[in-house]
Amino acid sequence: MSVSREKLMNLLLAPHVSEKSARATEQGNHYVFRVRTDARKPDIKAAVEQMFGVKVESVQVLNQQGKQKRFGRFEGRRSDTKKAYVRLAAGQTIDFAGVEKA
């Protein structure tokens, strides 16, 4: 079952920037992306390879539950998110500065 090109383009929401993701990039050639909650590993791999022109070695996925938050007397809940840790093949890199947003 292949996924359409348009769906692959909408699968990756944004790169996830944090101290942990920066450390993962430096040490293990991993890149972290926020992805749609219905994304699957093969689809994430295909999306990264198509968008950035790199060879993906592995994908690990993390489902993060939204936190309960309170603002005064109002209670709410943050949305659930999904992150993908994408490991590239040796010698491959992604340059986010050179990528234009469509």
Secondary structure, 3 states (H helix, E strand, C coil): CCCCHHHHHHHEEEECCCHHHHHHHHHHCEEEEEECCCCCHHHHHHHHHHHHCCCEEEEEEEEECCCEEEECCEEEECCCEEEEEEEECCCCCCCCCCCCCC
